[in-house]
Amino acid sequence: MIKAKALFQNQAPDLANKTKINLKNRISAIMKKFMFILILSVLPATSWAAEQALSFAVSGVVSAVKVKSGAAVKAGQVLAILDLVPFQANKRAADSAVKSNKVILDLATRRLDQVRELFEALSTSAEQVELAETAQAQARIDYENARATATVTGWQLSRATLKAPTAGTITSTPGYVGQVINLKASTPPVMVLNTH
């Protein structure tokens, strides 16, 4: 019995190591299959196709179509433009909000410094320090939110211009001036690009 127990104890680590290795191999194989499926599901079907249906990444109204069917285009060439007025207005408003919130943050920070100095001089209460800290924290949140909004509006403004992702030939232009692009609805493509 003692020999069997000693033999089992000597083999137990080997068995555990083999089980761990086998488990690692199985997990690795499953992960490889999963990653392959994930890559296939993430890549657009157009990456294998000769034709790509192109549209805008933002909603708006088409104000200009710059190319016609049969035109050869280079990568990055402007194909169509949405009405930029609302995008530019949103960007200006967001930039103004960043500037004003920065001023408010600077004032709140100065006020906090003043209140802390007064507290150290025993001229104000801890409650006043806490109120100033809260006001400064809120001002920082408002400033960061304004910066995030400005970033998003800048991205939207840049996406209001449709550019060719690669060189190719425009095979059709179903888009037209005045077409409403609504990302929440099924909108036909503005351009179809043949990449071969």
Backbone bond lengths (Angstrom), bond angles and torsions (degrees), N, CA, C in turn:
res aa  C-N    CA-C-N  psi(-1)  N-CA   C-N-CA  omega(-1)  CA-C   N-CA-C  phi
1 M - - - 1.440 - - 1.519 110.57 -
2 I 1.315 117.41 -43.40 1.463 121.62 -179.57 1.519 109.83 -64.59
3 K 1.385 117.10 -40.62 1.461 120.22 179.08 1.526 110.42 -63.94
4 A 1.317 117.14 -41.61 1.468 121.10 -179.96 1.527 110.12 -64.25
5 K 1.325 115.71 -40.31 1.458 119.43 179.33 1.525 110.60 -65.34
6 A 1.339 116.56 -43.70 1.466 120.70 178.88 1.525 110.35 -63.93
7 L 1.331 117.68 -40.62 1.460 121.89 178.63 1.528 110.27 -63.52
8 F 1.329 116.76 -42.96 1.468 121.14 179.13 1.528 110.59 -63.92
9 Q 1.360 116.34 -41.84 1.463 119.45 -179.76 1.524 110.86 -65.00
10 N 1.350 117.36 -36.17 1.465 119.97 178.76 1.526 111.07 -69.68
11 Q 1.335 117.38 -33.85 1.462 120.89 -178.24 1.529 112.20 -85.46
12 A 1.313 117.62 -21.27 1.467 120.77 -176.95 1.531 112.46 -59.61
13 P 1.348 119.40 -45.18 1.467 117.46 178.22 1.530 112.21 -63.26
14 D 1.372 116.52 -39.03 1.462 119.21 178.22 1.522 110.64 -62.52
15 L 1.325 116.47 -42.89 1.460 121.08 179.59 1.530 110.29 -64.22
16 A 1.319 116.39 -41.86 1.467 120.25 178.92 1.526 110.53 -64.13
17 N 1.349 116.43 -42.59 1.467 119.68 179.00 1.522 111.16 -64.59
18 K 1.338 116.90 -42.28 1.466 120.13 178.41 1.527 110.59 -63.64
19 T 1.330 116.00 -39.52 1.460 119.91 178.70 1.526 110.30 -64.69
20 K 1.340 116.63 -42.16 1.464 120.25 178.00 1.524 111.08 -62.74
21 I 1.341 116.74 -44.16 1.467 120.75 179.85 1.519 110.15 -63.70
22 N 1.341 116.22 -44.96 1.464 120.41 179.06 1.527 110.36 -61.37
23 L 1.323 116.43 -42.67 1.459 120.97 179.24 1.527 110.70 -64.51
24 K 1.343 116.76 -42.20 1.466 120.47 177.87 1.527 110.47 -61.92
25 N 1.337 117.06 -41.98 1.468 120.60 178.84 1.524 110.97 -63.41
26 R 1.329 116.51 -41.28 1.466 119.88 179.50 1.529 110.84 -65.74
27 I 1.327 116.01 -44.40 1.467 120.02 178.43 1.523 110.08 -62.46
28 S 1.326 116.63 -42.33 1.468 120.38 179.41 1.526 110.95 -61.50
29 A 1.325 117.29 -42.96 1.467 120.86 179.20 1.529 110.79 -64.66
30 I 1.325 116.59 -42.59 1.467 120.26 178.90 1.523 110.06 -63.82
31 M 1.341 116.97 -42.94 1.468 120.47 -179.67 1.526 111.03 -63.70
32 K 1.334 117.47 -39.41 1.468 119.97 178.43 1.522 110.52 -62.47
33 K 1.337 116.67 -43.78 1.462 119.98 178.34 1.526 110.12 -63.88
34 F 1.334 116.16 -43.55 1.463 120.44 -179.83 1.525 110.76 -62.08
35 M 1.342 117.09 -45.00 1.467 120.17 -179.19 1.524 110.38 -62.85
36 F 1.333 118.12 -39.17 1.462 120.88 178.91 1.526 109.97 -63.37
37 I 1.332 116.57 -45.00 1.470 120.80 178.89 1.525 109.71 -64.51
38 L 1.339 116.77 -41.59 1.460 120.95 179.52 1.527 110.74 -62.00
39 I 1.323 117.32 -44.34 1.465 121.03 178.99 1.517 109.92 -62.50
40 L 1.324 117.22 -43.24 1.462 119.86 179.36 1.521 111.34 -63.25
41 S 1.328 116.49 -37.21 1.464 118.47 -177.76 1.525 112.18 -77.56
42 V 1.337 118.06 -26.20 1.459 120.99 -179.36 1.518 111.61 -82.04
43 L 1.327 117.74 -37.91 1.457 120.13 -178.78 1.519 110.25 -67.98
44 P 1.323 117.07 134.03 1.460 118.77 178.31 1.517 111.17 -69.50
45 A 1.322 114.52 149.12 1.461 119.32 -179.96 1.517 110.81 -62.30
46 T 1.332 117.53 -25.05 1.457 120.26 -178.23 1.523 112.35 -70.28
47 S 1.347 119.08 -15.33 1.451 119.38 -179.86 1.519 111.18 -67.00
48 W 1.325 117.96 -22.62 1.456 120.89 176.94 1.529 110.81 -98.78
49 A 1.286 117.11 -13.15 1.458 120.99 -175.28 1.522 110.25 -90.81
50 A 1.321 115.43 157.52 1.458 121.20 177.99 1.517 110.62 -78.68
51 E 1.325 118.25 -25.23 1.458 121.43 -177.90 1.524 111.08 -111.54
52 Q 1.319 114.80 140.27 1.459 120.98 177.45 1.523 108.58 -122.81
53 A 1.325 116.40 126.29 1.465 121.35 174.86 1.523 107.29 -84.37
54 L 1.324 116.81 122.18 1.460 121.60 -174.89 1.520 111.21 -111.18
55 S 1.323 115.42 139.46 1.457 121.03 174.38 1.523 107.81 -150.25
56 F 1.294 116.59 -178.83 1.458 121.90 -177.54 1.523 111.21 -83.70
57 A 1.338 115.52 155.43 1.464 121.85 176.84 1.524 111.72 -89.80
58 V 1.340 116.59 -3.31 1.467 121.97 179.81 1.522 109.15 -132.17
59 S 1.310 115.97 157.92 1.466 121.00 177.11 1.524 109.67 -82.11
60 G 1.330 115.38 150.01 1.458 120.28 178.33 1.517 110.60 169.66
61 V 1.328 115.98 -168.28 1.463 122.36 -179.81 1.526 108.00 -116.75
62 V 1.335 116.68 128.06 1.462 121.39 -179.40 1.528 108.51 -65.80
63 S 1.340 116.18 125.88 1.470 120.29 179.30 1.524 112.14 -107.23
64 A 1.349 117.32 -19.78 1.465 119.80 179.82 1.520 110.00 -155.87
65 V 1.326 115.53 137.98 1.465 122.80 171.57 1.520 104.97 -113.98
66 K 1.327 117.39 116.82 1.458 122.21 -169.34 1.525 114.88 -91.42
67 V 1.327 118.55 -14.53 1.471 120.77 -178.65 1.523 109.78 -131.54
68 K 1.332 114.78 160.42 1.463 120.94 179.07 1.522 109.28 -116.19
69 S 1.317 115.87 166.45 1.465 121.21 177.06 1.520 109.28 -57.22
70 G 1.330 115.30 138.95 1.455 121.27 179.39 1.516 113.76 91.86
71 A 1.321 117.98 -9.72 1.465 121.24 -178.24 1.523 110.88 -74.81
72 A 1.329 115.11 136.74 1.465 120.65 173.15 1.522 107.39 -83.99
73 V 1.321 116.63 133.23 1.463 120.74 -178.42 1.520 110.47 -125.57
74 K 1.318 114.62 153.36 1.460 122.03 176.78 1.526 108.57 -99.74
75 A 1.314 116.15 158.44 1.470 120.14 176.01 1.524 108.99 -60.33
76 G 1.330 116.78 131.10 1.454 122.05 179.31 1.513 114.59 89.65
77 Q 1.329 117.48 -5.52 1.467 120.30 179.98 1.524 110.01 -69.54
78 V 1.339 116.52 139.87 1.467 121.88 179.84 1.522 108.91 -71.24
79 L 1.338 115.79 127.42 1.463 121.93 -179.77 1.529 111.61 -104.56
80 A 1.317 116.90 -41.52 1.469 121.44 -178.34 1.525 108.55 -156.94
81 I 1.332 114.86 159.38 1.466 120.44 -178.01 1.526 108.69 -135.38
82 L 1.323 115.17 137.53 1.465 120.60 171.75 1.528 108.60 -82.72
83 D 1.310 116.84 163.69 1.459 121.39 173.77 1.530 106.91 -61.19
84 L 1.321 116.82 116.78 1.462 121.46 -173.06 1.525 113.97 -83.62
85 V 1.321 118.48 -12.14 1.468 121.50 -174.77 1.532 112.22 -53.68
86 P 1.342 119.91 -52.06 1.471 117.67 -178.59 1.530 112.72 -66.26
87 F 1.331 117.17 -34.00 1.466 120.14 -179.86 1.526 110.65 -68.99
88 Q 1.331 116.68 -42.65 1.464 120.63 178.50 1.527 111.04 -66.24
89 A 1.323 117.30 -39.45 1.471 120.82 178.31 1.527 110.71 -63.93
90 N 1.325 116.58 -43.84 1.468 120.10 178.24 1.522 110.96 -62.74
91 K 1.327 116.96 -39.42 1.463 120.91 -179.97 1.525 110.48 -66.49
92 R 1.337 117.14 -44.18 1.475 120.10 178.14 1.530 110.75 -61.51
93 A 1.325 116.92 -43.91 1.469 120.65 179.45 1.527 110.82 -62.77
94 A 1.328 116.61 -41.61 1.466 120.49 179.98 1.526 110.75 -66.57
95 D 1.328 117.31 -41.06 1.466 120.44 178.37 1.529 110.87 -64.59
96 S 1.322 117.07 -39.36 1.473 120.87 177.17 1.523 110.93 -64.86
97 A 1.322 116.37 -39.53 1.471 120.16 178.39 1.527 110.65 -63.37
98 V 1.333 116.81 -37.77 1.472 119.92 177.63 1.526 109.47 -62.26
99 K 1.331 116.84 -47.38 1.470 120.43 -178.69 1.526 111.63 -61.90
100 S 1.325 117.23 -46.69 1.469 119.37 -178.00 1.525 111.58 -67.94
101 N 1.326 117.00 -38.47 1.467 119.32 178.47 1.522 111.53 -69.40
102 K 1.320 117.92 -28.41 1.464 121.15 175.84 1.528 109.73 -67.59
103 V 1.330 117.10 -42.06 1.471 121.05 177.38 1.529 109.94 -61.79
104 I 1.323 116.51 -44.84 1.474 120.89 179.73 1.526 110.45 -62.87
105 L 1.332 117.22 -41.09 1.468 120.91 178.12 1.528 110.48 -63.43
106 D 1.321 116.99 -44.01 1.467 119.95 179.05 1.529 111.13 -61.49
107 L 1.330 116.68 -42.44 1.470 120.46 178.07 1.531 111.40 -64.11
108 A 1.326 116.41 -42.46 1.470 120.11 179.80 1.526 110.77 -65.41
109 T 1.329 116.65 -36.11 1.464 120.36 178.57 1.527 110.23 -67.71
110 R 1.335 116.93 -43.35 1.469 120.29 177.17 1.529 111.14 -62.84
111 R 1.321 116.01 -42.01 1.472 120.58 179.29 1.527 110.16 -62.14
112 L 1.327 116.49 -41.67 1.463 120.52 178.46 1.526 110.42 -61.99
113 D 1.325 117.22 -44.02 1.470 120.50 178.21 1.529 110.85 -60.32
114 Q 1.335 116.59 -42.29 1.470 120.78 179.37 1.526 111.37 -63.71
115 V 1.329 116.18 -44.27 1.471 120.08 -178.89 1.525 110.38 -65.64
116 R 1.322 117.54 -37.70 1.476 120.00 177.70 1.531 110.64 -64.62
117 E 1.340 116.69 -40.74 1.469 119.81 177.45 1.528 110.39 -62.71
118 L 1.323 116.21 -42.70 1.469 119.86 177.88 1.527 111.40 -63.36
119 F 1.325 116.27 -37.59 1.467 120.42 179.61 1.528 110.02 -65.87
120 E 1.341 116.04 -41.68 1.468 119.57 178.89 1.529 111.09 -65.73
121 A 1.324 116.05 -29.85 1.470 120.47 177.83 1.533 111.48 -86.70
122 L 1.326 115.84 6.97 1.463 123.19 179.60 1.528 112.28 61.58
123 S 1.341 115.72 33.56 1.464 120.33 -179.25 1.521 113.23 -107.18
124 T 1.317 117.16 0.09 1.470 120.34 176.83 1.521 109.18 -149.66
125 S 1.310 115.53 170.03 1.471 120.27 -175.32 1.530 111.55 -94.87
126 A 1.318 114.38 164.74 1.466 120.86 175.78 1.524 110.31 -63.88
127 E 1.326 115.71 -30.38 1.464 119.96 178.53 1.530 110.78 -62.70
128 Q 1.331 117.00 -39.91 1.466 120.60 178.36 1.532 111.04 -65.18
129 V 1.331 116.60 -36.29 1.471 120.81 176.75 1.523 109.50 -64.81
130 E 1.318 116.37 -44.77 1.466 120.23 179.25 1.526 111.33 -62.20
131 L 1.322 117.17 -41.44 1.468 120.43 177.87 1.527 111.21 -62.77
132 A 1.323 116.48 -41.03 1.471 120.21 178.85 1.529 110.77 -67.80
133 E 1.335 117.00 -38.20 1.468 120.54 177.06 1.524 110.65 -64.02
134 T 1.330 116.14 -41.87 1.467 120.78 178.86 1.524 110.78 -64.16
135 A 1.323 116.51 -43.43 1.473 120.43 179.41 1.526 110.73 -63.26
136 Q 1.327 116.39 -40.16 1.465 119.98 179.65 1.526 110.74 -68.42
137 A 1.323 117.59 -39.81 1.467 121.19 178.18 1.527 110.58 -64.11
138 Q 1.331 117.02 -42.06 1.466 120.58 178.39 1.526 110.80 -65.13
139 A 1.327 116.34 -39.65 1.467 120.08 178.05 1.526 110.76 -63.66
140 R 1.332 116.87 -37.70 1.472 120.42 177.90 1.529 110.43 -66.25
141 I 1.318 117.49 -41.54 1.470 121.35 177.76 1.523 110.24 -61.67
142 D 1.327 116.42 -46.02 1.470 120.30 179.77 1.527 111.01 -61.53
143 Y 1.322 116.62 -40.14 1.466 121.19 179.05 1.529 110.79 -64.73
144 E 1.321 117.06 -45.98 1.473 120.24 179.96 1.527 111.10 -65.28
145 N 1.329 117.36 -38.27 1.470 120.30 176.24 1.524 111.03 -63.59
146 A 1.325 116.88 -40.43 1.465 120.56 178.34 1.526 110.66 -64.68
147 R 1.325 116.79 -40.09 1.477 120.03 177.50 1.523 110.93 -63.66
148 A 1.327 116.89 -41.09 1.468 120.27 178.96 1.525 110.52 -64.02
149 T 1.317 116.50 -42.50 1.465 120.46 178.31 1.523 110.68 -62.66
150 A 1.327 117.19 -40.75 1.466 120.92 178.20 1.525 111.00 -63.51
151 T 1.313 117.29 -37.49 1.463 120.76 177.69 1.523 110.51 -64.74
152 V 1.322 116.76 -45.56 1.468 120.89 -179.90 1.524 111.00 -64.30
153 T 1.330 117.29 -43.54 1.468 119.04 -179.40 1.524 111.25 -66.97
154 G 1.321 117.32 -32.71 1.467 120.55 174.73 1.514 111.22 -65.17
155 W 1.331 115.91 -41.86 1.471 120.42 177.35 1.523 109.89 -63.12
156 Q 1.326 117.19 -44.32 1.465 120.34 179.80 1.524 111.34 -62.27
157 L 1.315 117.59 -41.50 1.464 121.21 178.34 1.524 110.60 -61.65
158 S 1.322 117.01 -42.10 1.471 119.41 -179.90 1.525 111.82 -68.90
159 R 1.328 117.62 -28.37 1.467 120.76 -179.73 1.525 112.51 -85.46
160 A 1.321 118.05 -1.34 1.464 121.50 177.47 1.529 111.28 -80.57
161 T 1.326 116.38 -0.62 1.463 122.45 174.70 1.523 107.17 -116.41
162 L 1.331 116.44 119.89 1.465 121.61 -179.32 1.516 108.42 -87.22
163 K 1.337 116.10 123.53 1.461 121.89 -179.36 1.519 109.54 -119.77
164 A 1.323 115.61 151.96 1.466 120.76 178.41 1.525 108.87 -68.37
165 P 1.339 117.77 126.10 1.464 119.85 179.92 1.529 112.13 -72.41
166 T 1.329 116.12 -29.05 1.464 122.04 178.77 1.522 108.13 -144.14
167 A 1.307 115.65 169.68 1.467 119.71 175.01 1.521 108.73 -72.87
168 G 1.320 116.41 151.47 1.461 120.53 178.79 1.509 110.81 170.58
169 T 1.320 114.64 -161.99 1.460 121.77 -179.93 1.519 108.82 -123.54
170 I 1.322 116.69 134.86 1.463 121.25 177.10 1.527 107.34 -75.31
171 T 1.325 116.51 118.04 1.469 119.97 -178.93 1.523 111.85 -90.73
172 S 1.329 117.25 -27.73 1.465 119.79 174.95 1.521 109.57 -158.70
173 T 1.322 114.43 155.92 1.469 120.91 178.79 1.526 109.27 -129.02
174 P 1.343 116.40 78.32 1.462 118.61 178.69 1.527 112.59 -68.76
175 G 1.335 117.65 -14.61 1.457 120.69 178.63 1.517 111.32 -77.08
176 Y 1.333 116.54 155.84 1.461 121.66 -178.13 1.522 108.98 -150.86
177 V 1.317 115.88 158.34 1.461 121.15 177.40 1.528 108.47 -62.11
178 G 1.319 115.49 130.31 1.461 121.04 -178.16 1.523 113.15 96.70
179 Q 1.331 117.75 -9.49 1.469 120.91 178.77 1.530 109.01 -63.82
180 V 1.317 115.36 134.06 1.462 120.73 178.09 1.524 108.15 -91.69
181 I 1.316 115.75 122.13 1.465 122.17 176.03 1.526 106.35 -98.03
182 N 1.324 115.66 116.30 1.458 121.14 -179.38 1.519 107.61 -124.77
183 L 1.312 116.80 109.63 1.460 120.80 -177.49 1.520 112.87 -66.75
184 K 1.330 117.36 -18.44 1.462 120.73 179.96 1.524 111.73 -87.63
185 A 1.316 116.74 -5.51 1.467 121.30 179.35 1.526 108.30 -124.21
186 S 1.297 115.76 166.87 1.461 120.66 177.82 1.526 108.64 -78.23
187 T 1.327 115.43 107.71 1.460 121.08 -179.32 1.521 108.52 -111.24
188 P 1.333 118.66 132.52 1.463 119.87 178.00 1.523 110.39 -65.88
189 P 1.325 117.42 158.21 1.459 119.65 179.64 1.528 111.12 -64.71
190 V 1.307 115.68 156.22 1.460 121.81 177.86 1.526 109.62 -85.82
191 M 1.327 116.45 -35.18 1.465 122.90 -179.26 1.521 109.11 -140.74
192 V 1.327 115.27 153.09 1.460 120.79 169.85 1.516 105.83 -122.08
193 L 1.338 116.25 123.81 1.457 123.20 -174.91 1.511 109.85 -112.08
194 N 1.334 116.86 127.12 1.459 122.48 174.17 1.520 106.89 -95.40
195 T 1.330 116.56 120.87 1.462 120.67 -175.41 1.519 113.00 -93.83
196 H 1.314 118.52 0.76 1.476 120.12 -180.00 1.489 111.40 -106.35
